[in-house]
């Protein structure tokens, strides 16, 4: 073969070889890492409660010592920009629970934006009749995203027991109101959302010796009903409900709660409302320190189970920025002593002479005193927020109150030397009395002679 032919064959084979080789592909582009949605720090073993500054609305975040989270209300629509930026700074994952205390836009206006940003597993709302179409549409949209929506209805097997949501061992949310269908809803005038604010969800958060009462949108009817039923309402901290509403935050209710600190939410108009000034005066009369989100900004409360320490975004007027606000769980304040001025004597006029008329009075049944101690002797615990996040489940646990140290369960009465009330030994409140402060009385008369009154929770 001539050299020219050989060269031509070689070039042909080389060309065929090139045609059989696949064309080189460009290197795959590396996928851009997804931006993190959560930036919160690791749990520190303490309970944190953040009262957000959302203007004329309500919103607070609970973070348990192990990192479980509950958002209590989401504020008005005007707060959504603030919350969608603030919440990711505090969360490490989606919210475990959202509680909408009342179907008013001041309580849920920013919810849709918040859930799109941080997500949630469950949502509890009071399930009131005659809610607005906008609120119903919001719940439908929330449910379509896989959030489980439920109401705080008591167990059908133990309807008399309180509903308790366990965030983790030792940290509980107890629903004080409403309790439908076990108890009928209160009757009252509808508010702007078309539902009765008297049936707003009222929560009590407890951790060790410390507690927070979230009053939601409670009204005077709510407060009176809770006191009448003897529901356990004291709280180290009080999230004040509806400070500008006539009749809310009554003197009797505040004396029963007797908070050491109270947080009020509102906008700049809060300080110009005469009703709010009356509430502030009543809070001062029960010895409570007051904080306002319109003045102090965000209020951050931290509990180690023995005391709360509050940090303010902005100090109160005239207060140094380094001031510390510490409130022990065991109330060190002396008991409330109310001074009642005697009324001047009224001259009695002699009754007019009237001819006697024979009448027959119908016989009225005398209602026997109710034994309310049995009502609080059991507690239903609903383990809705397991730490391991292994799916929700419901449990019922029956607990019998322990006798106060050194006191028989069946006789006598007990009190704390720092309180002006006394209890039955079986009352759950009696368990909170430290042994060194314990006073005992053999009879009810002896307890009354000590200038103490019967407790509203067990009616001794």
FENUR-V945051 format. One record per pair of residues at least 4 apart in sequence whose ideal C-beta (glycine too) atoms are under 7 Angstrom apart, sorted by sequence separation. I is the first residue (numbers start at 1). J is the second residue. D is the distance in Angstrom with one decimal. If there is no record, write none. Layout:
# FENUR-V945051
i:j:d
I:J:D
I:J:D
This chain:
# FENUR-V945051
i:j:d
1:5:5.0
2:6:7.0
3:7:6.3
4:8:6.6
5:9:6.4
6:10:6.4
7:11:6.5
8:12:6.5
9:13:6.4
10:14:6.3
11:15:6.3
12:16:6.5
13:17:6.3
14:18:6.6
15:19:6.6
16:20:6.5
17:21:6.8
63:67:6.6
64:68:4.2
75:79:3.5
79:83:5.5
80:84:5.9
81:85:6.8
82:86:5.7
83:87:5.5
86:90:7.0
87:91:5.8
91:95:6.9
105:109:4.3
110:114:5.5
111:115:6.1
112:116:6.5
113:117:6.5
114:118:6.3
115:119:6.2
131:135:4.6
133:137:6.2
134:138:6.5
135:139:6.7
136:140:6.5
137:141:6.4
138:142:6.3
139:143:6.3
140:144:6.4
141:145:7.0
143:147:6.2
155:159:6.7
167:171:4.4
179:183:4.3
180:184:6.8
190:194:5.6
191:195:6.8
218:222:3.8
220:224:6.2
221:225:6.2
222:226:6.4
223:227:6.4
224:228:6.1
225:229:6.3
249:253:6.5
250:254:6.9
251:255:6.2
252:256:6.5
253:257:6.4
266:270:3.2
269:273:6.5
273:277:6.9
274:278:6.6
275:279:6.7
276:280:6.4
277:281:6.5
278:282:6.5
279:283:6.3
280:284:6.5
281:285:6.5
282:286:7.0
284:288:6.9
292:296:5.9
293:297:6.4
303:307:6.8
315:319:4.3
319:323:5.0
328:332:5.9
373:377:6.5
386:390:5.6
403:407:5.4
408:412:6.6
415:419:6.0
423:427:4.0
433:437:5.8
442:446:5.8
444:448:6.4
445:449:6.3
446:450:6.9
448:452:6.9
1:6:5.1
54:59:4.7
102:107:5.0
103:108:6.9
115:120:5.6
131:136:5.9
142:147:4.8
154:159:4.8
167:172:6.9
180:185:5.4
190:195:6.2
206:211:4.6
218:223:6.1
226:231:4.4
249:254:6.1
283:288:4.3
291:296:5.1
293:298:7.0
303:308:4.9
315:320:6.6
403:408:6.7
407:412:6.3
425:430:5.7
433:438:5.2
441:446:4.2
447:452:5.7
454:459:6.0
455:460:6.4
63:69:5.4
101:107:5.8
143:149:5.2
155:161:6.6
166:172:5.5
167:173:6.7
190:196:5.9
191:197:4.6
205:211:6.2
242:248:4.6
243:249:6.5
264:270:6.8
270:276:5.6
293:299:6.6
302:308:6.9
315:321:5.0
403:409:4.5
415:421:6.7
423:429:5.3
441:447:4.1
454:460:5.0
52:59:4.5
62:69:6.6
100:107:5.9
142:149:6.3
154:161:6.3
165:172:6.8
178:185:5.9
204:211:6.1
205:212:4.4
226:233:5.8
241:248:6.0
283:290:5.3
301:308:5.1
302:309:5.3
407:414:5.6
415:422:4.0
423:430:4.6
52:60:6.5
61:69:6.6
62:70:4.3
75:83:6.3
100:108:5.1
164:172:5.3
165:173:4.3
188:196:4.8
241:249:7.0
291:299:5.2
315:323:6.3
384:392:5.3
414:422:6.6
415:423:6.8
51:60:4.9
74:83:6.6
154:163:5.7
204:213:5.4
205:214:6.9
240:249:6.2
301:310:5.1
413:422:4.9
414:423:5.5
441:450:6.9
50:60:6.3
61:71:5.5
62:72:6.8
139:149:5.8
164:174:5.0
186:196:6.6
188:198:4.0
280:290:5.8
300:310:6.9
383:393:6.0
404:414:5.3
413:423:6.8
49:60:6.2
50:61:4.4
152:163:5.0
185:196:6.8
203:214:4.2
299:310:6.0
300:311:4.5
413:424:6.5
414:425:5.5
60:72:4.7
162:174:5.4
163:175:4.3
186:198:4.2
202:214:6.9
382:394:5.5
383:395:5.2
49:62:5.5
60:73:6.9
162:175:6.7
186:199:5.6
202:215:5.7
299:312:6.0
412:425:6.2
59:73:4.9
125:139:6.9
185:199:4.8
202:216:5.4
381:395:6.1
48:63:4.2
58:73:4.2
59:74:5.5
201:216:5.1
297:312:6.8
298:313:4.5
309:324:6.8
310:325:4.1
59:75:3.9
200:216:3.7
202:218:5.5
296:312:4.3
297:313:3.0
309:325:6.7
380:396:5.3
381:397:4.9
409:425:5.6
414:430:5.1
444:460:6.7
47:64:6.2
58:75:6.5
200:217:3.9
296:313:6.2
297:314:4.7
309:326:5.0
408:425:6.6
409:426:5.8
416:433:4.7
47:65:5.8
57:75:4.1
200:218:5.4
296:314:5.3
407:425:4.6
46:65:5.7
57:76:4.0
123:142:5.9
238:257:5.5
291:310:6.8
307:326:5.9
308:327:4.7
414:433:6.5
418:437:6.0
422:441:6.7
45:65:4.8
56:76:6.6
59:79:6.5
197:217:4.4
202:222:6.6
213:233:6.3
296:316:6.3
307:327:6.3
378:398:5.1
379:399:5.5
417:437:4.9
54:75:3.3
55:76:6.5
178:199:4.6
198:219:4.5
238:259:3.7
243:264:5.1
262:283:5.2
291:312:6.6
295:316:6.3
307:328:4.5
378:399:6.7
404:425:5.6
416:437:4.7
43:65:6.1
54:76:6.5
57:79:6.1
69:91:6.2
98:120:4.9
160:182:7.0
197:219:5.3
200:222:6.8
213:235:3.4
234:256:6.9
235:257:5.4
237:259:5.9
240:262:5.3
270:292:6.3
306:328:6.8
307:329:5.8
403:425:5.6
417:439:5.5
43:66:5.2
52:75:6.6
55:78:5.9
95:118:6.1
100:123:6.8
152:175:4.2
159:182:3.7
178:201:7.0
198:221:4.2
212:235:5.7
215:238:6.8
218:241:4.4
219:242:6.8
233:256:5.3
234:257:5.7
236:259:6.7
240:263:6.6
243:266:6.8
306:329:5.5
377:400:6.3
416:439:7.0
43:67:3.9
55:79:6.3
59:83:6.6
71:95:5.3
94:118:6.1
95:119:6.7
97:121:6.9
102:126:6.8
123:147:5.3
125:149:6.8
127:151:3.7
198:222:4.9
211:235:4.7
212:236:6.8
215:239:6.0
217:241:5.6
233:257:5.3
234:258:6.0
235:259:5.4
236:260:5.5
237:261:5.1
238:262:4.4
239:263:5.5
240:264:4.7
270:294:5.0
377:401:6.2
414:438:6.4
415:439:4.7
54:79:3.7
67:92:6.1
94:119:3.6
95:120:4.0
96:121:5.6
97:122:5.0
98:123:4.5
99:124:5.0
100:125:4.3
103:128:6.3
122:147:6.6
126:151:6.5
154:179:5.6
177:202:4.5
211:236:5.3
212:237:4.5
213:238:5.1
214:239:4.7
215:240:6.5
216:241:5.7
217:242:5.6
227:252:6.2
401:426:5.7
414:439:6.8
422:447:4.3
61:87:7.0
69:95:5.2
70:96:6.4
94:120:5.8
95:121:6.9
112:138:6.4
121:147:6.8
122:148:4.7
123:149:4.9
124:150:5.8
125:151:6.6
152:178:6.9
175:201:6.4
176:202:4.4
210:236:4.8
213:239:6.8
215:241:3.4
219:245:6.5
227:253:6.5
237:263:6.8
262:288:4.7
264:290:6.6
266:292:6.7
268:294:5.8
404:430:4.4
414:440:5.6
429:455:6.2
63:90:6.7
69:96:5.2
70:97:4.6
71:98:4.8
72:99:4.9
73:100:6.3
83:110:5.4
87:114:6.5
91:118:5.7
94:121:6.3
97:124:6.6
108:135:7.0
111:138:6.5
115:142:6.5
120:147:5.4
121:148:6.8
124:151:6.9
153:180:6.6
176:203:7.0
212:239:6.7
220:247:3.4
223:250:5.5
261:288:6.1
266:293:6.8
267:294:5.7
401:428:5.3
404:431:6.3
54:82:6.8
68:96:5.0
73:101:5.7
77:105:6.7
103:131:4.6
122:150:6.9
124:152:5.9
153:181:6.5
154:182:4.4
175:203:6.2
176:204:5.9
219:247:6.6
220:248:5.8
254:282:5.4
258:286:5.3
260:288:6.2
261:289:4.8
262:290:5.1
263:291:5.1
264:292:4.8
265:293:4.9
266:294:5.1
412:440:5.7
413:441:4.5
427:455:6.7
429:457:5.6
61:90:6.1
70:99:6.3
72:101:6.7
76:105:5.8
84:113:5.5
88:117:6.8
103:132:6.9
112:141:6.7
174:203:7.0
219:248:5.4
227:256:5.9
244:273:4.7
246:275:6.3
254:283:6.4
259:288:4.7
260:289:6.8
402:431:5.8
404:433:5.9
412:441:6.2
429:458:7.0
76:106:5.1
80:110:3.7
84:114:6.2
87:117:6.9
88:118:6.1
108:138:6.5
115:145:6.8
173:203:5.4
174:204:4.7
218:248:6.6
220:250:6.0
223:253:3.9
249:279:4.8
261:291:6.7
401:431:6.0
405:435:4.4
412:442:5.6
422:452:4.7
427:457:6.3
52:83:6.8
79:110:4.8
83:114:5.3
87:118:5.1
188:219:6.4
204:235:6.5
244:275:5.0
251:282:5.4
255:286:5.7
413:444:6.2
420:451:7.0
421:452:5.8
427:458:3.8
77:109:3.7
103:135:4.4
115:147:7.0
173:205:5.5
244:276:5.4
254:286:5.0
406:438:6.9
415:447:6.7
420:452:5.3
421:453:5.4
422:454:6.6
423:455:4.8
76:109:3.9
77:110:5.8
80:113:3.9
84:117:4.2
188:221:5.2
243:276:4.7
249:282:6.5
405:438:6.5
407:440:5.9
420:453:6.3
421:454:6.9
422:455:6.5
52:86:6.8
73:107:4.3
74:108:5.7
75:109:6.5
76:110:6.5
80:114:6.7
172:206:5.3
404:438:6.3
413:447:4.5
421:455:4.5
424:458:4.9
73:108:6.9
75:110:4.9
186:221:5.0
423:458:5.5
74:110:4.6
171:207:5.0
186:222:6.6
243:279:4.8
263:299:5.3
289:325:6.7
424:460:4.6
74:111:4.1
170:207:6.5
415:452:5.6
423:460:5.7
170:208:6.9
422:460:6.0
186:225:6.0
240:279:6.9
50:90:6.6
74:114:5.1
213:257:5.8
177:222:6.1
287:333:5.3
413:460:5.5
58:106:6.3
39:88:5.5
40:89:6.6
57:106:4.0
58:107:5.3
152:201:6.3
177:226:6.3
261:310:6.4
377:426:6.8
38:88:5.5
39:89:5.3
40:90:4.9
56:106:6.2
57:107:6.7
176:226:6.1
286:336:6.8
37:88:5.9
40:91:4.8
373:424:5.4
40:92:4.5
57:109:6.9
126:178:5.6
376:428:5.6
38:91:4.8
373:426:5.0
38:92:5.2
373:427:6.5
38:93:6.0
176:231:5.1
176:233:6.8
135:193:6.5
130:190:6.8
132:193:5.5
131:193:6.6
132:194:5.0
131:194:5.9
130:194:5.0
131:195:5.2
237:301:6.1
261:325:7.0
130:195:5.8
261:327:5.3
128:195:4.0
260:327:4.1
128:196:6.5
128:199:5.7
237:308:6.0
260:331:6.6
236:308:5.5
126:199:5.9
126:200:6.6
126:201:5.1
37:118:6.6
255:336:6.1
376:457:7.0
376:458:7.0
335:418:6.3
337:420:6.9
334:418:6.9
335:419:5.4
336:420:6.4
335:420:3.7
373:458:5.4
372:458:6.0
104:191:6.2
331:418:7.0
372:459:5.2
104:192:6.4
105:193:6.8
104:193:4.2
103:193:4.7
236:327:5.7
103:195:5.1
210:303:4.3
236:329:5.6
102:197:6.0
210:305:6.3
207:303:5.4
209:305:6.5
70:167:6.8
208:305:2.6
209:306:5.6
210:307:6.6
102:200:4.1
207:305:5.4
208:306:6.0
210:308:5.5
68:167:4.7
101:200:5.0
68:168:5.7
101:201:4.2
66:168:5.1
99:201:6.3
64:167:4.5
70:173:6.8
64:168:5.2
99:203:6.8
330:434:6.9
65:171:6.8
64:171:4.8
107:217:6.9
104:217:6.4
102:216:5.7
101:216:3.3
102:217:4.1
101:217:6.1
210:329:4.0
209:329:2.9
208:329:6.3
209:330:5.5
47:171:6.4
72:203:6.9
72:214:5.5
230:372:5.6
62:205:6.4
47:207:4.5
49:212:5.9
60:239:6.5
51:239:6.8
232:428:6.9
232:429:6.8
256:456:6.2
58:265:5.6
57:265:6.7
56:266:5.9
54:265:6.8
56:267:4.5
51:263:4.8
55:267:4.5
160:375:5.9
164:379:6.0
166:381:5.4
164:380:6.2
166:382:6.9
161:378:5.4
162:379:6.5
163:380:6.6
164:381:4.9
165:382:5.5
166:383:5.0
161:379:6.3
162:380:6.7
164:382:6.1
167:385:5.0
161:380:4.1
163:382:6.2
165:384:5.0
166:385:6.6
168:387:5.1
158:378:6.8
165:385:6.6
158:380:5.4
155:380:5.4
232:457:5.0
230:456:5.0
230:457:4.6
230:458:6.7
227:456:5.8
230:459:6.1
158:396:6.5
53:293:4.2
155:396:6.5
51:293:6.3
53:297:4.9
53:298:5.2
52:298:5.8
51:298:6.7
50:298:6.4
51:299:4.2
50:300:5.5
48:300:7.0
49:301:4.4
48:302:5.6
46:302:5.3
47:303:4.3
46:303:6.3
46:304:5.4
122:384:6.5
122:392:7.0
97:384:6.8
97:385:6.0
96:385:4.8
68:385:5.1
68:387:6.5
66:387:5.3
